[in-house]
Amino acid sequence: MRLRVDLGYDGTDFFGWQVQRDVRTVQGVLEEVFSKVLGRKVRVIGAGRTDTGVHARHQVASFDVEDGSLSIPVDRLKQVFNSYLPKDVRVYEVRQVDGDFHPQFSAKGKVYRYFFFSGWENPVLSRYALWLPDRDVFERLRGIVGRFSGRRDFLAFACRNNTEVEELDTVRDLECGYGELADLFYLEFRARGFLYRMVRRLVGLALEIAQGRFEESIIDRVFSGETVHWTTAPANGLFLWEVIY
């Protein structure tokens, strides 16, 4: 029996999603708690591997259990899991799905949002958004971000430390936008899938253009293969916002 878990987390104190030895990860915490509750080793698969410090408003995962082995009804698992999980991870829903459901490969798309704020350098907002002292920088970002939209080869925006990147298909159909939410404003990125640190690399280049280090024409030069060095945006402003099925 396959169970789908919808959840969210504050990524600040996690070394990303994927299990790693001797560090705290979201997948590691979930597997530890689920295994404890169910009395057997549980392997959790996620829709995407968020990086160190990246948050998730809506992540999707799954795990398998043998038919008839659950001692807790599925509709009570959410409550039980949350009673054991730390406060920076919350399960929204647990439900049974078809055996061919896969959180990553069944997804039709993912949405990421990168948040900013201006005004006072608020220590609470700084945990979840990047402070821009000058609001005009975001106004310039809104005009820049559309230059990344379309079907392009995003190899230059994949982290070069990813040893698998040269073997991956790096072409993506990307939709970019922007918006405001309460006191925050954001850039939004939609695609079927994303390369490692791709969104943070996109935001980093857009920021450097908006702050005057580069002209907008640098975007076309990067896509054409020119080697350009820029700073990757910090992790704290990035959210896996939605997984679309």
C-alpha positions as CSV (number, residue, x, y, z in Angstrom):
1,M,0.0,0.0,0.0
2,R,1.3,3.4,-1.0
3,L,0.6,6.5,1.1
4,R,0.9,10.1,0.0
5,V,2.0,12.7,2.5
6,D,1.5,16.4,1.9
7,L,3.7,18.5,4.2
8,G,5.5,21.8,4.7
9,Y,8.7,22.8,6.6
10,D,10.8,25.7,7.7
11,G,14.1,24.8,6.1
12,T,16.3,27.2,8.2
13,D,17.6,24.5,10.5
14,F,17.8,21.7,8.0
15,F,20.7,20.7,5.7
16,G,18.2,20.2,2.9
17,W,15.8,17.4,2.1
18,Q,18.0,14.5,1.3
19,V,19.3,12.2,4.0
20,Q,22.9,12.8,4.8
21,R,25.1,11.3,7.5
22,D,25.5,13.2,10.8
23,V,23.3,16.2,9.8
24,R,19.7,17.1,10.2
25,T,17.6,16.7,7.0
26,V,13.9,16.7,6.3
27,Q,13.9,13.3,4.8
28,G,15.9,12.0,7.7
29,V,13.5,13.4,10.3
30,L,10.5,12.1,8.5
31,E,11.9,8.6,8.1
32,E,12.9,8.5,11.8
33,V,9.5,9.6,13.0
34,F,7.4,7.5,10.5
35,S,9.5,4.4,11.4
36,K,9.0,5.0,15.1
37,V,5.3,5.4,14.7
38,L,4.8,2.4,12.4
39,G,7.2,0.1,14.1
40,R,9.2,-0.7,10.9
41,K,11.8,0.9,8.7
42,V,10.2,3.4,6.4
43,R,11.8,4.9,3.3
44,V,10.3,8.3,2.3
45,I,10.5,9.6,-1.3
46,G,10.0,13.3,-2.0
47,A,8.8,15.3,-5.0
48,G,12.0,17.3,-5.0
49,R,15.3,17.8,-3.1
50,T,15.3,21.2,-1.6
51,D,18.7,22.6,-0.7
52,T,20.1,23.6,2.7
53,G,18.0,26.4,4.2
54,V,15.2,26.3,1.5
55,H,11.7,26.1,2.8
56,A,8.6,24.3,1.5
57,R,5.1,25.6,1.7
58,H,3.9,22.4,0.0
59,Q,6.1,19.4,-0.5
60,V,4.8,15.9,-1.4
61,A,6.2,12.6,-0.3
62,S,5.2,9.0,-0.3
63,F,6.1,5.7,1.5
64,D,5.0,2.1,1.2
65,V,3.7,-0.3,3.9
66,E,2.5,-3.8,3.6
67,D,-1.3,-4.2,3.1
68,G,-3.0,-4.9,6.4
69,S,0.1,-4.0,8.4
70,L,-1.1,-0.6,9.7
71,S,-2.2,-0.5,13.3
72,I,-3.3,3.1,13.0
73,P,-6.1,4.2,10.6
74,V,-4.8,6.2,7.6
75,D,-7.0,9.1,8.6
76,R,-5.3,9.4,12.0
77,L,-1.7,9.2,10.8
78,K,-1.5,13.0,10.2
79,Q,-2.3,13.6,13.9
80,V,0.0,11.0,15.2
81,F,2.9,12.0,12.9
82,N,2.6,15.6,13.9
83,S,2.6,14.7,17.6
84,Y,6.1,13.3,17.1
85,L,7.5,15.6,14.5
86,P,9.5,18.8,15.4
87,K,7.6,22.1,15.0
88,D,9.5,23.1,11.9
89,V,7.8,20.2,10.0
90,R,4.1,19.7,9.7
91,V,2.1,17.0,7.9
92,Y,-1.0,18.4,6.2
93,E,-2.6,15.2,4.9
94,V,-1.9,11.5,4.6
95,R,-3.9,9.4,2.1
96,Q,-3.7,6.2,0.2
97,V,-2.9,6.5,-3.5
98,D,-2.4,4.1,-6.4
99,G,0.7,2.0,-6.4
100,D,2.1,3.7,-9.5
101,F,2.0,7.1,-7.9
102,H,5.5,8.7,-7.6
103,P,5.9,12.1,-5.9
104,Q,8.5,13.3,-8.5
105,F,7.7,11.4,-11.7
106,S,3.9,11.8,-11.4
107,A,4.2,15.6,-10.9
108,K,3.2,17.8,-13.9
109,G,5.1,20.7,-12.5
110,K,6.5,22.6,-9.6
111,V,6.3,26.2,-8.5
112,Y,9.0,28.0,-6.6
113,R,8.8,31.5,-5.1
114,Y,11.6,33.7,-4.0
115,F,10.6,36.3,-1.5
116,F,11.9,39.8,-0.7
117,F,11.0,42.6,1.6
118,S,12.0,46.3,2.0
119,G,11.7,48.9,4.7
120,W,13.0,48.0,8.1
121,E,15.5,45.1,8.3
122,N,13.0,42.9,10.1
123,P,14.7,40.0,11.9
124,V,11.6,37.8,11.6
125,L,11.1,38.4,7.9
126,S,14.8,37.9,7.3
127,R,14.4,34.3,8.2
128,Y,12.1,33.8,5.1
129,A,12.9,36.6,2.7
130,L,15.8,38.6,1.3
131,W,15.9,42.2,2.5
132,L,16.3,44.8,-0.2
133,P,16.9,48.3,1.3
134,D,15.8,49.9,-2.0
135,R,12.3,48.9,-3.1
136,D,13.3,50.1,-6.6
137,V,15.5,47.1,-7.0
138,F,12.4,44.9,-7.0
139,E,10.7,47.1,-9.5
140,R,13.7,46.5,-11.8
141,L,13.6,42.8,-11.0
142,R,10.0,42.6,-12.3
143,G,11.2,43.8,-15.7
144,I,14.2,41.5,-15.8
145,V,12.6,38.2,-14.7
146,G,10.6,37.8,-17.9
147,R,13.8,37.4,-19.9
148,F,14.3,34.0,-18.4
149,S,10.9,32.6,-19.6
150,G,10.6,30.1,-22.4
151,R,12.2,26.9,-23.6
152,R,15.9,27.3,-22.9
153,D,19.0,25.3,-22.0
154,F,19.6,26.2,-18.4
155,L,23.0,24.5,-18.0
156,A,24.6,27.8,-17.0
157,F,22.2,28.0,-14.1
158,A,22.9,24.6,-12.6
159,C,25.3,24.4,-9.8
160,R,28.6,23.2,-11.2
161,N,29.3,21.3,-8.0
162,N,26.6,18.9,-9.1
163,T,28.6,16.0,-10.6
164,E,25.6,14.7,-12.5
165,V,24.8,18.0,-14.3
166,E,26.7,17.2,-17.5
167,E,24.7,14.0,-17.9
168,L,21.3,15.7,-17.4
169,D,18.9,17.1,-19.9
170,T,19.2,20.8,-18.9
171,V,16.5,22.1,-21.3
172,R,13.5,23.4,-19.4
173,D,10.2,25.2,-20.3
174,L,10.2,28.0,-17.7
175,E,7.4,30.4,-16.8
176,C,8.4,33.4,-14.7
177,G,6.3,36.0,-12.9
178,Y,6.1,38.2,-9.8
179,G,3.6,39.2,-7.2
180,E,3.0,40.5,-3.7
181,L,1.9,38.7,-0.5
182,A,1.2,40.8,2.6
183,D,4.4,42.7,3.3
184,L,6.5,40.6,0.9
185,F,7.0,40.6,-2.8
186,Y,8.2,37.6,-4.8
187,L,9.5,36.2,-8.1
188,E,7.8,33.0,-9.2
189,F,9.2,30.2,-11.3
190,R,7.1,27.3,-12.9
191,A,8.5,24.3,-14.7
192,R,8.1,20.6,-15.0
193,G,11.4,20.2,-13.1
194,F,14.3,22.3,-11.9
195,L,18.1,21.8,-11.9
196,Y,20.1,21.9,-8.7
197,R,20.1,25.5,-7.3
198,M,18.7,26.7,-10.6
199,V,16.2,29.1,-9.1
200,R,18.7,30.6,-6.7
201,R,21.2,31.1,-9.6
202,L,18.5,32.8,-11.7
203,V,17.5,35.1,-8.9
204,G,21.2,35.9,-8.2
205,L,21.9,37.0,-11.7
206,A,18.6,39.0,-11.9
207,L,19.6,40.8,-8.6
208,E,23.1,41.7,-9.9
209,I,21.5,43.1,-13.1
210,A,18.9,45.1,-11.0
211,Q,21.7,46.4,-8.8
212,G,23.7,47.6,-11.8
213,R,26.6,45.2,-11.9
214,F,25.5,43.8,-15.4
215,E,23.4,45.1,-18.3
216,E,20.4,43.0,-19.2
217,S,22.1,41.8,-22.3
218,I,24.3,39.6,-20.1
219,I,21.3,37.1,-20.0
220,D,21.5,36.4,-23.7
221,R,25.3,36.0,-23.4
222,V,25.0,33.5,-20.5
223,F,22.5,31.5,-22.5
224,S,24.8,31.5,-25.5
225,G,27.5,29.9,-23.4
226,E,29.7,32.8,-22.3
227,T,31.3,32.2,-18.9
228,V,30.0,34.7,-16.4
229,H,30.5,34.7,-12.6
230,W,27.8,36.0,-10.3
231,T,26.6,35.3,-6.8
232,T,23.9,32.7,-6.1
233,A,21.0,34.2,-4.1
234,P,20.8,33.1,-0.4
235,A,18.6,30.1,0.4
236,N,16.4,31.8,3.0
237,G,14.1,33.5,0.5
238,L,13.3,30.4,-1.5
239,F,10.1,28.3,-1.1
240,L,8.9,25.2,-2.9
241,W,5.5,26.7,-3.2
242,E,3.5,24.0,-4.9
243,V,3.8,20.6,-6.6
244,I,1.2,20.2,-9.4
245,Y,-0.4,16.8,-10.3
